[in-house]
């Protein structure tokens, strides 16, 4: 018995075709810019934003240890934003865009 969640990345059979989610009302549809951004970020691996966030934390720590507190705080503030972008990207991949 084959489940829908079983995915073999090498197999053509497991390749998922993304179709636009039906829009209940036209005023709920995404604009051209949002759809373009979502299509481009969907090409990135799911862990891209996680690794970027961890990288910003590491760079922030390095800058703090080398007595550059302003740069450290500036770079350190990127981590939550990157994680939120990763969550948004994952939701778009799972639920689709409207």
Secondary structure by P-SEA (a helix, b strand, c coil): ccccccccccccccbbbbcccccccccccccaaaaaaaaaaaacccaaaaaaaaaaaaaaaaaaaacaaaaaaaaaaaaaaaaaaaaaaaaaaacccc
